[in-house]
Amino acid sequence: MGVSTQPRPGAPHAHFIDARRLGADDSSTLMGPSAKIEFAEVTKDHGFGDVGYAQWQFVPKGEYRNVLLLNGNHLNLEVSNDSIVGITERVGSNNSEKRIGIEGLKAGKAWLIAVDPKSGSALARLEIVVGKQLRLKLGVYRLFHKSGQPNTTCSSVKTSLIPTVNSVYQPQSNIVVKAENTSCKPLNTSRDFGQPIMLTELLEYLRAKNWPSSEHISVILVGAMQESHTGRDDLYGYYDPVSQCVIVEDLFPLSKMGLVLAHEIGHHFFGSTHTKDPDNLMRKGTKGHHSIHLNPEQIKTARSLL
């Protein structure tokens, strides 16, 4: 996990620094030997990234994240606002690095600077954003139509599907997914969408319904589906921005269904495009084998929409 223990009594804290020294708008790159001095993540997919002018770390309010300062054990650490973040440090696994604990004290932004004690030069910068917990409210429905019904049970939605989605979003962005109807509800219709379900016909039905205003997204669990009578038959999930519904095939193991759902929720936040980054949640065509990484821009965008 990316959450550290409480700081040990007597652990050294970073010094306070006037924010005007940071040059937060200065995107100049580090040159010479200092280019090898940089911050790095300790736990993968826990809100760390690069924003071009500095490395970046999201920290949930009230939680901890750990980072490393590579090749910088001889440097001093200075923080721009110690009311937003608390910093503890110790020697890393080798003598050339520092292991740094960051506590999110209150929502806001602060800078962590690695400073040469001799020259006073800033040799590495970490932008830290602390954010409170936000909720994404889902309604989960099992579609019962004339030609079939999903296999997934309501109990498994609560115990497996939603926790898998939360394992993607909460550690990286402090967004927690909550099922508004506790687990799931039946969605009964006398219509026949075919077997497999024809997506185009199902969308027509979903767009005509009035979904509860308490839900950000309505999730529809279905059996096998394809795009149309002559279209793709490899659809595992689909987000419709018109109805704000996510449709998920329940032919996968629940863990993979959870990753498909997390990916489709990503389309709600980030639009219809995919990324070529093989480690990113929004990579295309992974058939439920999604990586889960969110980059800083995605984290900021998702949080801005809630």
Secondary structure, DSSP 8 states (H G I E B T S, - for coil): --------TT--B-EE--GGGS-TT------GGGGG-EEEESSTTSSEEE-SSSEEEEEETT-EEEEEEET-TTSEEEES-TTTEEEEEEE-SSTT-EEEEEEE-SSEEEEEEEE-TTT--EEEEEEEEEE--EEEEEEEEEEEBTTB--S--HHHIIIIIHHHHHHHHHHHH-EEEEETTSS-EEEE-S---TTTEEHHHHHHHHHTS---TT-SEEEEEESSEESSTTS-S--SEEEETTTTEEEEE--S-HHHHHHHHHHHHHHHHH-S--B--TTBTTBS--TT----B--HHHHHHHHHT-
